[in-house]
Amino acid sequence: MFVPHPDAWEADMLGNALVTTMLPVIDLERARRFYEGGLGLSPLGQSPDGKFRYRCGGATLALFPKPEGTRAEHTAVSFEVKDIAAEIAELQARGVVFEDYDLPGLKTVDHVCVLGAEKAAWFKDTEGNFLCIHENLA
């Protein structure tokens, strides 16, 4: 168990920090077309180190070129939405293809799986990263 030294940091130092999610991409231009055209994200622009950034709520999503790529076998990013069915319809109209599952403990109906206190639906970006939209249930 990690126990911070009392003089190390203020208790909420990272709790108030802005968060950037880093996603490796093999083809930055292809990925940008997906994130801007498919997902409708507004670009912040390219940083001097080659990352391309987007503002997502109070966080930043950064795509960084990595020729050999690396893709996670788990959800890399999940976007919270108010109406998952409406969001699925809009994303499909933009060409996003949703994953469907029929596994023990994970079954989708109309691309949606109910997981405890939320509904979730998954899709892949152009680089094979698993992305998710989720709606919290009341």
N, CA, C and O atoms as CSV, one atom per row, in Angstrom:
chain,resi,resn,atom,element,x,y,z
A,1,MET,N,N,0.845,-1.177,0.000
A,1,MET,CA,C,0.000,0.000,0.000
A,1,MET,C,C,0.891,1.241,0.000
A,1,MET,O,O,1.872,1.317,0.741
A,2,PHE,N,N,0.537,2.203,-0.836
A,2,PHE,CA,C,1.285,3.452,-0.936
A,2,PHE,C,C,0.828,4.418,0.149
A,2,PHE,O,O,-0.363,4.707,0.265
A,3,VAL,N,N,1.747,4.902,0.922
A,3,VAL,CA,C,1.452,5.910,1.941
A,3,VAL,C,C,2.343,7.112,1.664
A,3,VAL,O,O,3.561,7.028,1.816
A,4,PRO,N,N,1.738,8.251,1.251
A,4,PRO,CA,C,2.571,9.410,0.925
A,4,PRO,C,C,3.184,10.024,2.184
A,4,PRO,O,O,2.603,9.983,3.268
A,5,HIS,N,N,4.342,10.576,2.007
A,5,HIS,CA,C,5.013,11.296,3.085
A,5,HIS,C,C,4.218,12.566,3.356
A,5,HIS,O,O,3.806,13.226,2.402
A,6,PRO,N,N,3.981,12.939,4.613
A,6,PRO,CA,C,3.150,14.110,4.917
A,6,PRO,C,C,3.647,15.404,4.291
A,6,PRO,O,O,2.845,16.296,4.016
A,7,ASP,N,N,4.948,15.529,4.061
A,7,ASP,CA,C,5.479,16.761,3.481
A,7,ASP,C,C,5.569,16.698,1.953
A,7,ASP,O,O,5.996,17.666,1.324
A,8,ALA,N,N,5.173,15.567,1.348
A,8,ALA,CA,C,5.378,15.368,-0.084
A,8,ALA,C,C,4.555,16.324,-0.937
A,8,ALA,O,O,5.131,17.098,-1.703
A,9,TRP,N,N,3.240,16.299,-0.834
A,9,TRP,CA,C,2.368,17.114,-1.667
A,9,TRP,C,C,1.131,17.488,-0.890
A,9,TRP,O,O,0.815,16.895,0.141
A,10,GLU,N,N,0.447,18.471,-1.398
A,10,GLU,CA,C,-0.874,18.751,-0.861
A,10,GLU,C,C,-1.777,17.584,-1.244
A,10,GLU,O,O,-1.593,16.963,-2.292
A,11,ALA,N,N,-2.732,17.298,-0.407
A,11,ALA,CA,C,-3.597,16.138,-0.617
A,11,ALA,C,C,-4.331,16.159,-1.954
A,11,ALA,O,O,-4.551,15.102,-2.545
A,12,ASP,N,N,-4.713,17.332,-2.441
A,12,ASP,CA,C,-5.505,17.382,-3.669
A,12,ASP,C,C,-4.711,17.851,-4.888
A,12,ASP,O,O,-5.308,18.271,-5.880
A,13,MET,N,N,-3.415,17.791,-4.837
A,13,MET,CA,C,-2.597,18.307,-5.931
A,13,MET,C,C,-2.999,17.707,-7.280
A,13,MET,O,O,-3.312,18.456,-8.205
A,14,LEU,N,N,-2.999,16.405,-7.415
A,14,LEU,CA,C,-3.367,15.794,-8.687
A,14,LEU,C,C,-4.873,15.757,-8.887
A,14,LEU,O,O,-5.347,15.662,-10.019
A,15,GLY,N,N,-5.615,15.830,-7.818
A,15,GLY,CA,C,-7.063,15.865,-7.940
A,15,GLY,C,C,-7.568,17.098,-8.666
A,15,GLY,O,O,-8.684,17.096,-9.186
A,16,ASN,N,N,-6.777,18.131,-8.709
A,16,ASN,CA,C,-7.149,19.359,-9.409
A,16,ASN,C,C,-6.392,19.545,-10.721
A,16,ASN,O,O,-6.562,20.556,-11.403
A,17,ALA,N,N,-5.561,18.574,-11.070
A,17,ALA,CA,C,-4.756,18.682,-12.293
A,17,ALA,C,C,-5.602,18.393,-13.536
A,17,ALA,O,O,-6.523,17.578,-13.486
A,18,LEU,N,N,-5.293,19.053,-14.638
A,18,LEU,CA,C,-5.919,18.730,-15.911
A,18,LEU,C,C,-5.362,17.389,-16.381
A,18,LEU,O,O,-4.185,17.098,-16.172
A,19,VAL,N,N,-6.195,16.582,-17.009
A,19,VAL,CA,C,-5.805,15.245,-17.444
A,19,VAL,C,C,-5.730,15.209,-18.967
A,19,VAL,O,O,-6.602,15.739,-19.656
A,20,THR,N,N,-4.676,14.575,-19.485
A,20,THR,CA,C,-4.540,14.330,-20.920
A,20,THR,C,C,-4.454,12.831,-21.141
A,20,THR,O,O,-3.600,12.161,-20.560
A,21,THR,N,N,-5.335,12.303,-21.979
A,21,THR,CA,C,-5.275,10.906,-22.382
A,21,THR,C,C,-4.433,10.838,-23.639
A,21,THR,O,O,-4.686,11.562,-24.603
A,22,MET,N,N,-3.427,9.967,-23.632
A,22,MET,CA,C,-2.506,9.829,-24.758
A,22,MET,C,C,-2.844,8.563,-25.535
A,22,MET,O,O,-2.873,7.472,-24.966
A,23,LEU,N,N,-3.099,8.706,-26.831
A,23,LEU,CA,C,-3.375,7.555,-27.681
A,23,LEU,C,C,-2.361,7.489,-28.809
A,23,LEU,O,O,-2.228,8.441,-29.578
A,24,PRO,N,N,-1.641,6.372,-28.919
A,24,PRO,CA,C,-0.701,6.226,-30.021
A,24,PRO,C,C,-1.442,5.961,-31.323
A,24,PRO,O,O,-2.442,5.243,-31.343
A,25,VAL,N,N,-0.946,6.542,-32.406
A,25,VAL,CA,C,-1.539,6.318,-33.723
A,25,VAL,C,C,-0.437,6.060,-34.738
A,25,VAL,O,O,0.624,6.683,-34.695
A,26,ILE,N,N,-0.700,5.146,-35.640
A,26,ILE,CA,C,0.256,4.838,-36.700
A,26,ILE,C,C,0.196,5.916,-37.776
A,26,ILE,O,O,1.226,6.402,-38.245
A,27,ASP,N,N,-1.019,6.281,-38.159
A,27,ASP,CA,C,-1.239,7.259,-39.230
A,27,ASP,C,C,-2.013,8.442,-38.656
A,27,ASP,O,O,-3.231,8.365,-38.493
A,28,LEU,N,N,-1.325,9.518,-38.352
A,28,LEU,CA,C,-1.932,10.674,-37.700
A,28,LEU,C,C,-3.026,11.301,-38.551
A,28,LEU,O,O,-4.071,11.669,-38.015
A,29,GLU,N,N,-2.827,11.434,-39.839
A,29,GLU,CA,C,-3.835,12.063,-40.701
A,29,GLU,C,C,-5.102,11.217,-40.761
A,29,GLU,O,O,-6.209,11.753,-40.700
A,30,ARG,N,N,-4.949,9.906,-40.878
A,30,ARG,CA,C,-6.109,8.999,-40.889
A,30,ARG,C,C,-6.854,9.102,-39.559
A,30,ARG,O,O,-8.082,9.186,-39.534
A,31,ALA,N,N,-6.107,9.094,-38.461
A,31,ALA,CA,C,-6.715,9.192,-37.136
A,31,ALA,C,C,-7.435,10.531,-36.964
A,31,ALA,O,O,-8.534,10.578,-36.411
A,32,ARG,N,N,-6.829,11.604,-37.430
A,32,ARG,CA,C,-7.464,12.922,-37.336
A,32,ARG,C,C,-8.785,12.952,-38.088
A,32,ARG,O,O,-9.761,13.518,-37.595
A,33,ARG,N,N,-8.834,12.352,-39.270
A,33,ARG,CA,C,-10.091,12.316,-40.029
A,33,ARG,C,C,-11.176,11.616,-39.222
A,33,ARG,O,O,-12.330,12.044,-39.230
A,34,PHE,N,N,-10.811,10.539,-38.523
A,34,PHE,CA,C,-11.772,9.809,-37.702
A,34,PHE,C,C,-12.220,10.636,-36.500
A,34,PHE,O,O,-13.418,10.762,-36.249
A,35,TYR,N,N,-11.277,11.195,-35.760
A,35,TYR,CA,C,-11.617,11.926,-34.541
A,35,TYR,C,C,-12.367,13.222,-34.832
A,35,TYR,O,O,-13.228,13.630,-34.052
A,36,GLU,N,N,-12.050,13.862,-35.934
A,36,GLU,CA,C,-12.738,15.100,-36.288
A,36,GLU,C,C,-14.020,14.829,-37.076
A,36,GLU,O,O,-15.078,15.360,-36.740
A,37,GLY,N,N,-13.931,14.015,-38.109
A,37,GLY,CA,C,-15.100,13.742,-38.949
A,37,GLY,C,C,-16.048,12.732,-38.339
A,37,GLY,O,O,-17.262,12.934,-38.359
A,38,GLY,N,N,-15.514,11.647,-37.797
A,38,GLY,CA,C,-16.352,10.599,-37.229
A,38,GLY,C,C,-16.891,10.924,-35.858
A,38,GLY,O,O,-18.070,10.703,-35.578
A,39,LEU,N,N,-16.035,11.450,-34.998
A,39,LEU,CA,C,-16.454,11.738,-33.628
A,39,LEU,C,C,-16.859,13.186,-33.425
A,39,LEU,O,O,-17.494,13.514,-32.423
A,40,GLY,N,N,-16.503,14.059,-34.362
A,40,GLY,CA,C,-16.900,15.459,-34.263
A,40,GLY,C,C,-16.117,16.264,-33.248
A,40,GLY,O,O,-16.603,17.293,-32.777
A,41,LEU,N,N,-14.909,15.821,-32.894
A,41,LEU,CA,C,-14.102,16.564,-31.931
A,41,LEU,C,C,-13.485,17.786,-32.591
A,41,LEU,O,O,-13.092,17.744,-33.757
A,42,SER,N,N,-13.402,18.868,-31.842
A,42,SER,CA,C,-12.793,20.102,-32.342
A,42,SER,C,C,-11.314,20.101,-31.998
A,42,SER,O,O,-10.950,19.916,-30.836
A,43,PRO,N,N,-10.456,20.305,-32.987
A,43,PRO,CA,C,-9.018,20.270,-32.735
A,43,PRO,C,C,-8.510,21.487,-31.977
A,43,PRO,O,O,-8.958,22.613,-32.191
A,44,LEU,N,N,-7.561,21.227,-31.087
A,44,LEU,CA,C,-6.815,22.308,-30.432
A,44,LEU,C,C,-5.566,22.626,-31.234
A,44,LEU,O,O,-5.044,23.739,-31.171
A,45,GLY,N,N,-5.090,21.645,-31.988
A,45,GLY,CA,C,-3.910,21.847,-32.816
A,45,GLY,C,C,-2.771,20.924,-32.444
A,45,GLY,O,O,-2.861,20.117,-31.519
A,46,GLN,N,N,-1.709,21.070,-33.192
A,46,GLN,CA,C,-0.532,20.220,-33.019
A,46,GLN,C,C,0.478,20.898,-32.111
A,46,GLN,O,O,0.724,22.099,-32.223
A,47,SER,N,N,1.055,20.126,-31.219
A,47,SER,CA,C,2.084,20.647,-30.327
A,47,SER,C,C,3.455,20.471,-30.980
A,47,SER,O,O,3.593,19.684,-31.917
A,48,PRO,N,N,4.457,21.183,-30.503
A,48,PRO,CA,C,5.790,21.100,-31.115
A,48,PRO,C,C,6.380,19.680,-31.134
A,48,PRO,O,O,7.214,19.371,-31.985
A,49,ASP,N,N,5.956,18.827,-30.212
A,49,ASP,CA,C,6.495,17.463,-30.176
A,49,ASP,C,C,5.735,16.499,-31.083
A,49,ASP,O,O,6.019,15.301,-31.074
A,50,GLY,N,N,4.766,16.999,-31.873
A,50,GLY,CA,C,4.078,16.165,-32.853
A,50,GLY,C,C,2.721,15.636,-32.426
A,50,GLY,O,O,1.999,15.070,-33.246
A,51,LYS,N,N,2.361,15.806,-31.170
A,51,LYS,CA,C,1.041,15.349,-30.726
A,51,LYS,C,C,-0.030,16.262,-31.314
A,51,LYS,O,O,0.183,17.461,-31.498
A,52,PHE,N,N,-1.184,15.667,-31.602
A,52,PHE,CA,C,-2.324,16.451,-32.044
A,52,PHE,C,C,-3.378,16.361,-30.959
A,52,PHE,O,O,-3.738,15.264,-30.531
A,53,ARG,N,N,-3.883,17.518,-30.505
A,53,ARG,CA,C,-4.710,17.566,-29.303
A,53,ARG,C,C,-6.146,18.003,-29.580
A,53,ARG,O,O,-6.427,18.782,-30.490
A,54,TYR,N,N,-7.041,17.463,-28.749
A,54,TYR,CA,C,-8.466,17.797,-28.771
A,54,TYR,C,C,-8.909,18.073,-27.343
A,54,TYR,O,O,-8.428,17.432,-26.408
A,55,ARG,N,N,-9.820,19.019,-27.166
A,55,ARG,CA,C,-10.427,19.276,-25.858
A,55,ARG,C,C,-11.667,18.406,-25.765
A,55,ARG,O,O,-12.499,18.394,-26.672
A,56,CYS,N,N,-11.785,17.687,-24.677
A,56,CYS,CA,C,-12.946,16.824,-24.419
A,56,CYS,C,C,-13.439,17.129,-23.014
A,56,CYS,O,O,-12.894,16.609,-22.040
A,57,GLY,N,N,-14.457,17.961,-22.896
A,57,GLY,CA,C,-14.928,18.351,-21.576
A,57,GLY,C,C,-13.803,19.066,-20.846
A,57,GLY,O,O,-13.246,20.035,-21.361
A,58,GLY,N,N,-13.464,18.598,-19.652
A,58,GLY,CA,C,-12.385,19.198,-18.879
A,58,GLY,C,C,-11.059,18.491,-19.067
A,58,GLY,O,O,-10.125,18.717,-18.298
A,59,ALA,N,N,-10.960,17.646,-20.067
A,59,ALA,CA,C,-9.727,16.885,-20.312
A,59,ALA,C,C,-9.234,17.149,-21.728
A,59,ALA,O,O,-9.896,17.823,-22.518
A,60,THR,N,N,-8.073,16.611,-22.030
A,60,THR,CA,C,-7.497,16.710,-23.365
A,60,THR,C,C,-7.219,15.312,-23.877
A,60,THR,O,O,-6.762,14.449,-23.128
A,61,LEU,N,N,-7.490,15.090,-25.139
A,61,LEU,CA,C,-7.154,13.842,-25.817
A,61,LEU,C,C,-6.026,14.177,-26.776
A,61,LEU,O,O,-6.160,15.075,-27.607
A,62,ALA,N,N,-4.914,13.460,-26.666
A,62,ALA,CA,C,-3.763,13.728,-27.531
A,62,ALA,C,C,-3.425,12.482,-28.336
A,62,ALA,O,O,-3.218,11.406,-27.776
A,63,LEU,N,N,-3.371,12.637,-29.641
A,63,LEU,CA,C,-2.927,11.566,-30.527
A,63,LEU,C,C,-1.455,11.786,-30.783
A,63,LEU,O,O,-1.041,12.888,-31.145
A,64,PHE,N,N,-0.651,10.735,-30.595
A,64,PHE,CA,C,0.762,10.907,-30.884
A,64,PHE,C,C,1.226,9.837,-31.859
A,64,PHE,O,O,0.899,8.659,-31.712
A,65,PRO,N,N,2.000,10.268,-32.867
A,65,PRO,CA,C,2.470,9.331,-33.877
A,65,PRO,C,C,3.408,8.298,-33.270
A,65,PRO,O,O,4.344,8.634,-32.545
A,66,LYS,N,N,3.139,7.041,-33.579
A,66,LYS,CA,C,3.995,5.932,-33.155
A,66,LYS,C,C,3.955,4.911,-34.284
A,66,LYS,O,O,3.003,4.137,-34.388
A,67,PRO,N,N,4.991,4.904,-35.139
A,67,PRO,CA,C,4.959,4.096,-36.356
A,67,PRO,C,C,4.598,2.624,-36.143
A,67,PRO,O,O,3.909,2.040,-36.979
A,68,GLU,N,N,5.041,2.021,-35.058
A,68,GLU,CA,C,4.722,0.611,-34.826
A,68,GLU,C,C,3.380,0.443,-34.118
A,68,GLU,O,O,2.858,-0.668,-34.020
A,69,GLY,N,N,2.827,1.550,-33.626
A,69,GLY,CA,C,1.536,1.524,-32.947
A,69,GLY,C,C,1.567,0.689,-31.681
A,69,GLY,O,O,2.473,-0.122,-31.489
A,70,THR,N,N,0.629,0.873,-30.857
A,70,THR,CA,C,0.359,0.015,-29.708
A,70,THR,C,C,-1.107,0.183,-29.437
A,70,THR,O,O,-1.597,1.305,-29.309
A,71,ARG,N,N,-1.799,-0.896,-29.350
A,71,ARG,CA,C,-3.223,-0.761,-29.082
A,71,ARG,C,C,-3.571,-1.613,-27.886
A,71,ARG,O,O,-3.117,-2.749,-27.750
A,72,ALA,N,N,-4.376,-1.048,-27.032
A,72,ALA,CA,C,-4.793,-1.728,-25.806
A,72,ALA,C,C,-5.914,-2.715,-26.116
A,72,ALA,O,O,-6.709,-2.498,-27.031
A,73,GLU,N,N,-5.970,-3.779,-25.361
A,73,GLU,CA,C,-7.054,-4.752,-25.487
A,73,GLU,C,C,-8.217,-4.386,-24.564
A,73,GLU,O,O,-9.126,-5.191,-24.359
A,74,HIS,N,N,-8.190,-3.195,-24.019
A,74,HIS,CA,C,-9.239,-2.720,-23.118
A,74,HIS,C,C,-9.689,-1.334,-23.588
A,74,HIS,O,O,-9.111,-0.773,-24.520
A,75,THR,N,N,-10.700,-0.798,-22.955
A,75,THR,CA,C,-11.190,0.532,-23.297
A,75,THR,C,C,-10.122,1.569,-22.983
A,75,THR,O,O,-9.683,1.698,-21.840
A,76,ALA,N,N,-9.710,2.301,-24.003
A,76,ALA,CA,C,-8.685,3.327,-23.820
A,76,ALA,C,C,-9.291,4.656,-23.395
A,76,ALA,O,O,-8.688,5.399,-22.619
A,77,VAL,N,N,-10.483,4.956,-23.902
A,77,VAL,CA,C,-11.169,6.206,-23.590
A,77,VAL,C,C,-12.670,5.924,-23.555
A,77,VAL,O,O,-13.189,5.189,-24.395
A,78,SER,N,N,-13.361,6.511,-22.581
A,78,SER,CA,C,-14.818,6.415,-22.531
A,78,SER,C,C,-15.391,7.825,-22.411
A,78,SER,O,O,-14.978,8.604,-21.552
A,79,PHE,N,N,-16.333,8.137,-23.270
A,79,PHE,CA,C,-16.979,9.441,-23.299
A,79,PHE,C,C,-18.349,9.317,-22.625
A,79,PHE,O,O,-19.163,8.489,-23.033
A,80,GLU,N,N,-18.606,10.122,-21.611
A,80,GLU,CA,C,-19.903,10.102,-20.952
A,80,GLU,C,C,-20.900,10.919,-21.770
A,80,GLU,O,O,-20.640,12.070,-22.119
A,81,VAL,N,N,-22.037,10.308,-22.067
A,81,VAL,CA,C,-23.085,10.969,-22.861
A,81,VAL,C,C,-24.399,10.939,-22.087
A,81,VAL,O,O,-24.570,10.132,-21.173
A,82,LYS,N,N,-25.323,11.819,-22.456
A,82,LYS,CA,C,-26.619,11.890,-21.768
A,82,LYS,C,C,-27.622,10.907,-22.343
A,82,LYS,O,O,-28.484,10.414,-21.616
A,83,ASP,N,N,-27.526,10.608,-23.645
A,83,ASP,CA,C,-28.486,9.736,-24.318
A,83,ASP,C,C,-27.714,8.819,-25.257
A,83,ASP,O,O,-27.383,9.200,-26.380
A,84,ILE,N,N,-27.433,7.617,-24.791
A,84,ILE,CA,C,-26.555,6.716,-25.552
A,84,ILE,C,C,-27.173,6.315,-26.892
A,84,ILE,O,O,-26.462,6.205,-27.891
A,85,ALA,N,N,-28.489,6.097,-26.922
A,85,ALA,CA,C,-29.130,5.702,-28.180
A,85,ALA,C,C,-29.003,6.810,-29.226
A,85,ALA,O,O,-28.694,6.533,-30.385
A,86,ALA,N,N,-29.235,8.049,-28.830
A,86,ALA,CA,C,-29.116,9.181,-29.759
A,86,ALA,C,C,-27.667,9.343,-30.217
A,86,ALA,O,O,-27.408,9.635,-31.384
A,87,GLU,N,N,-26.726,9.152,-29.292
A,87,GLU,CA,C,-25.311,9.293,-29.646
A,87,GLU,C,C,-24.875,8.198,-30.622
A,87,GLU,O,O,-24.122,8.461,-31.560
A,88,ILE,N,N,-25.346,6.982,-30.398
A,88,ILE,CA,C,-25.034,5.876,-31.319
A,88,ILE,C,C,-25.549,6.217,-32.713
A,88,ILE,O,O,-24.826,6.059,-33.696
A,89,ALA,N,N,-26.791,6.683,-32.806
A,89,ALA,CA,C,-27.368,7.032,-34.108
A,89,ALA,C,C,-26.553,8.110,-34.799
A,89,ALA,O,O,-26.285,8.015,-35.997
A,90,GLU,N,N,-26.157,9.138,-34.052
A,90,GLU,CA,C,-25.365,10.225,-34.652
A,90,GLU,C,C,-23.994,9.731,-35.109
A,90,GLU,O,O,-23.537,10.070,-36.201
A,91,LEU,N,N,-23.347,8.936,-34.274
A,91,LEU,CA,C,-22.021,8.430,-34.642
A,91,LEU,C,C,-22.098,7.476,-35.834
A,91,LEU,O,O,-21.233,7.508,-36.709
A,92,GLN,N,N,-23.121,6.633,-35.874
A,92,GLN,CA,C,-23.285,5.743,-37.023
A,92,GLN,C,C,-23.502,6.542,-38.294
A,92,GLN,O,O,-22.990,6.169,-39.350
A,93,ALA,N,N,-24.255,7.639,-38.216
A,93,ALA,CA,C,-24.470,8.493,-39.385
A,93,ALA,C,C,-23.157,9.088,-39.883
A,93,ALA,O,O,-23.031,9.428,-41.059
A,94,ARG,N,N,-22.175,9.214,-38.980
A,94,ARG,CA,C,-20.855,9.742,-39.342
A,94,ARG,C,C,-19.898,8.617,-39.766
A,94,ARG,O,O,-18.735,8.878,-40.075
A,95,GLY,N,N,-20.387,7.362,-39.782
A,95,GLY,CA,C,-19.569,6.250,-40.248
A,95,GLY,C,C,-18.908,5.410,-39.164
A,95,GLY,O,O,-18.140,4.501,-39.478
A,96,VAL,N,N,-19.191,5.695,-37.893
A,96,VAL,CA,C,-18.603,4.910,-36.804
A,96,VAL,C,C,-19.306,3.562,-36.738
A,96,VAL,O,O,-20.533,3.491,-36.800
A,97,VAL,N,N,-18.520,2.486,-36.610
A,97,VAL,CA,C,-19.039,1.121,-36.555
A,97,VAL,C,C,-18.902,0.610,-35.124
A,97,VAL,O,O,-17.804,0.593,-34.568
A,98,PHE,N,N,-20.009,0.197,-34.537
A,98,PHE,CA,C,-20.016,-0.279,-33.154
A,98,PHE,C,C,-19.760,-1.776,-33.080
A,98,PHE,O,O,-20.107,-2.537,-33.983
A,99,GLU,N,N,-19.147,-2.169,-31.984
A,99,GLU,CA,C,-18.865,-3.575,-31.707
A,99,GLU,C,C,-20.102,-4.202,-31.053
A,99,GLU,O,O,-20.848,-3.522,-30.348
A,100,ASP,N,N,-20.313,-5.486,-31.287
A,100,ASP,CA,C,-21.365,-6.231,-30.613
A,100,ASP,C,C,-20.740,-7.436,-29.942
A,100,ASP,O,O,-19.826,-8.058,-30.485
A,101,TYR,N,N,-21.237,-7.764,-28.754
A,101,TYR,CA,C,-20.684,-8.852,-27.957
A,101,TYR,C,C,-21.792,-9.769,-27.471
A,101,TYR,O,O,-22.897,-9.324,-27.160
A,102,ASP,N,N,-21.482,-11.043,-27.412
A,102,ASP,CA,C,-22.369,-12.044,-26.813
A,102,ASP,C,C,-21.481,-12.997,-26.023
A,102,ASP,O,O,-21.234,-14.133,-26.427
A,103,LEU,N,N,-21.013,-12.499,-24.891
A,103,LEU,CA,C,-20.095,-13.246,-24.027
A,103,LEU,C,C,-20.719,-13.394,-22.652
A,103,LEU,O,O,-21.616,-12.629,-22.299
A,104,PRO,N,N,-20.266,-14.362,-21.870
A,104,PRO,CA,C,-20.771,-14.442,-20.498
A,104,PRO,C,C,-20.473,-13.142,-19.748
A,104,PRO,O,O,-19.314,-12.745,-19.620
A,105,GLY,N,N,-21.517,-12.486,-19.256
A,105,GLY,CA,C,-21.346,-11.239,-18.512
A,105,GLY,C,C,-21.213,-9.997,-19.373
A,105,GLY,O,O,-21.094,-8.895,-18.839
A,106,LEU,N,N,-21.230,-10.147,-20.708
A,106,LEU,CA,C,-21.105,-8.983,-21.593
A,106,LEU,C,C,-21.878,-9.251,-22.876
A,106,LEU,O,O,-21.356,-9.840,-23.823
A,107,LYS,N,N,-23.125,-8.808,-22.890
A,107,LYS,CA,C,-23.978,-8.995,-24.065
A,107,LYS,C,C,-24.552,-7.638,-24.461
A,107,LYS,O,O,-25.099,-6.911,-23.631
A,108,THR,N,N,-24.417,-7.317,-25.731
A,108,THR,CA,C,-24.965,-6.069,-26.236
A,108,THR,C,C,-26.301,-6.326,-26.936
A,108,THR,O,O,-26.501,-7.361,-27.571
A,109,VAL,N,N,-27.193,-5.370,-26.805
A,109,VAL,CA,C,-28.456,-5.354,-27.538
A,109,VAL,C,C,-28.520,-3.985,-28.196
A,109,VAL,O,O,-28.474,-2.961,-27.514
A,110,ASP,N,N,-28.625,-3.966,-29.519
A,110,ASP,CA,C,-28.550,-2.710,-30.276
A,110,ASP,C,C,-27.266,-1.957,-29.924
A,110,ASP,O,O,-27.276,-0.736,-29.768
A,111,HIS,N,N,-26.172,-2.690,-29.802
A,111,HIS,CA,C,-24.821,-2.193,-29.516
A,111,HIS,C,C,-24.598,-1.792,-28.065
A,111,HIS,O,O,-23.489,-1.390,-27.713
A,112,VAL,N,N,-25.618,-1.888,-27.207
A,112,VAL,CA,C,-25.536,-1.396,-25.834
A,112,VAL,C,C,-25.530,-2.547,-24.839
A,112,VAL,O,O,-26.281,-3.513,-24.971
A,113,CYS,N,N,-24.671,-2.417,-23.848
A,113,CYS,CA,C,-24.597,-3.362,-22.743
A,113,CYS,C,C,-24.876,-2.595,-21.452
A,113,CYS,O,O,-24.341,-1.506,-21.241
A,114,VAL,N,N,-25.717,-3.171,-20.588
A,114,VAL,CA,C,-25.961,-2.559,-19.288
A,114,VAL,C,C,-24.974,-3.175,-18.303
A,114,VAL,O,O,-24.952,-4.389,-18.101
A,115,LEU,N,N,-24.159,-2.314,-17.693
A,115,LEU,CA,C,-23.143,-2.746,-16.739
A,115,LEU,C,C,-23.386,-2.030,-15.413
A,115,LEU,O,O,-22.957,-0.890,-15.232
A,116,GLY,N,N,-24.057,-2.682,-14.511
A,116,GLY,CA,C,-24.304,-2.048,-13.217
A,116,GLY,C,C,-25.089,-0.767,-13.364
A,116,GLY,O,O,-26.259,-0.788,-13.745
A,117,ALA,N,N,-24.449,0.352,-13.064
A,117,ALA,CA,C,-25.122,1.654,-13.056
A,117,ALA,C,C,-24.923,2.447,-14.340
A,117,ALA,O,O,-25.103,3.665,-14.349
A,118,GLU,N,N,-24.550,1.767,-15.430
A,118,GLU,CA,C,-24.385,2.491,-16.685
A,118,GLU,C,C,-24.689,1.610,-17.880
A,118,GLU,O,O,-24.672,0.382,-17.799
A,119,LYS,N,N,-24.969,2.277,-18.995
A,119,LYS,CA,C,-25.076,1.630,-20.294
A,119,LYS,C,C,-23.799,1.983,-21.039
A,119,LYS,O,O,-23.286,3.093,-20.904
A,120,ALA,N,N,-23.282,1.044,-21.826
A,120,ALA,CA,C,-22.045,1.307,-22.557
A,120,ALA,C,C,-22.113,0.700,-23.952
A,120,ALA,O,O,-22.790,-0.303,-24.180
A,121,ALA,N,N,-21.397,1.331,-24.881
A,121,ALA,CA,C,-21.267,0.832,-26.250
A,121,ALA,C,C,-19.843,1.124,-26.714
A,121,ALA,O,O,-19.292,2.186,-26.425
A,122,TRP,N,N,-19.245,0.160,-27.444
A,122,TRP,CA,C,-17.844,0.271,-27.833
A,122,TRP,C,C,-17.685,0.322,-29.342
A,122,TRP,O,O,-18.500,-0.212,-30.096
A,123,PHE,N,N,-16.625,0.973,-29.756
A,123,PHE,CA,C,-16.215,1.029,-31.156
A,123,PHE,C,C,-14.705,1.183,-31.177
A,123,PHE,O,O,-14.091,1.501,-30.159
A,124,LYS,N,N,-14.110,0.956,-32.341
A,124,LYS,CA,C,-12.657,1.097,-32.487
A,124,LYS,C,C,-12.346,2.317,-33.333
A,124,LYS,O,O,-13.107,2.685,-34.227
A,125,ASP,N,N,-11.207,2.940,-33.032
A,125,ASP,CA,C,-10.735,4.014,-33.901
A,125,ASP,C,C,-9.974,3.401,-35.067
A,125,ASP,O,O,-9.915,2.178,-35.193
A,126,THR,N,N,-9.401,4.223,-35.908
A,126,THR,CA,C,-8.693,3.740,-37.094
A,126,THR,C,C,-7.443,2.940,-36.755
A,126,THR,O,O,-6.923,2.212,-37.601
A,127,GLU,N,N,-6.959,3.071,-35.524
A,127,GLU,CA,C,-5.732,2.395,-35.107
A,127,GLU,C,C,-6.020,1.131,-34.297
A,127,GLU,O,O,-5.091,0.448,-33.866
A,128,GLY,N,N,-7.301,0.815,-34.087
A,128,GLY,CA,C,-7.674,-0.372,-33.329
A,128,GLY,C,C,-7.854,-0.137,-31.837
A,128,GLY,O,O,-8.085,-1.087,-31.089
A,129,ASN,N,N,-7.752,1.119,-31.386
A,129,ASN,CA,C,-7.987,1.426,-29.978
A,129,ASN,C,C,-9.477,1.273,-29.676
A,129,ASN,O,O,-10.318,1.704,-30.464
A,130,PHE,N,N,-9.802,0.666,-28.544
A,130,PHE,CA,C,-11.193,0.533,-28.122
A,130,PHE,C,C,-11.637,1.827,-27.438
A,130,PHE,O,O,-11.032,2.273,-26.463
A,131,LEU,N,N,-12.704,2.413,-27.971
A,131,LEU,CA,C,-13.305,3.607,-27.405
A,131,LEU,C,C,-14.723,3.255,-26.975
A,131,LEU,O,O,-15.314,2.300,-27.478
A,132,CYS,N,N,-15.255,4.022,-26.053
A,132,CYS,CA,C,-16.562,3.709,-25.482
A,132,CYS,C,C,-17.354,4.986,-25.305
A,132,CYS,O,O,-16.794,6.060,-25.082
A,133,ILE,N,N,-18.670,4.852,-25.407
A,133,ILE,CA,C,-19.560,5.884,-24.921
A,133,ILE,C,C,-20.368,5.241,-23.805
A,133,ILE,O,O,-20.749,4.074,-23.900
A,134,HIS,N,N,-20.625,5.989,-22.766
A,134,HIS,CA,C,-21.417,5.433,-21.671
A,134,HIS,C,C,-22.392,6.473,-21.135
A,134,HIS,O,O,-22.139,7.677,-21.143
A,135,GLU,N,N,-23.527,5.940,-20.667
A,135,GLU,CA,C,-24.564,6.770,-20.073
A,135,GLU,C,C,-24.814,6.260,-18.665
A,135,GLU,O,O,-25.090,5.078,-18.463
A,136,ASN,N,N,-24.716,7.155,-17.696
A,136,ASN,CA,C,-25.000,6.776,-16.327
A,136,ASN,C,C,-26.500,6.625,-16.143
A,136,ASN,O,O,-27.280,7.443,-16.631
A,137,LEU,N,N,-26.898,5.582,-15.440
A,137,LEU,CA,C,-28.316,5.340,-15.165
A,137,LEU,C,C,-28.703,6.057,-13.873
A,137,LEU,O,O,-27.908,6.145,-12.937
A,138,ALA,N,N,-29.925,6.564,-13.835
A,138,ALA,CA,C,-30.396,7.286,-12.641
A,138,ALA,C,C,-30.599,6.321,-11.485
A,138,ALA,O,O,-30.992,6.738,-10.395
